[in-house]
Amino acid sequence: MANHPVKYNTTQNRAGTWKHNWEVMKPFVHFGFKAIALIGGTLISIIKLLPMLAPHKEEAQKKETRIIRI
């Protein structure tokens, strides 16, 4: 009997390994999703804000370019 190879159920071993890997990586995955959501929300806010700032900048340039003649 010692010469017979041991048969392992590879599907259970792989499933156990995947479950263990998921348990280890789960906090990092959740942090990554939250970080991406935060960065995306910030970029959307910045993009929405930029068109509002453009007219004010043009008005400021017009005021500075007036020529005063004496």
Secondary structure as UniProt FT lines:
FT   TURN            2..3
FT   HELIX           10..64
//
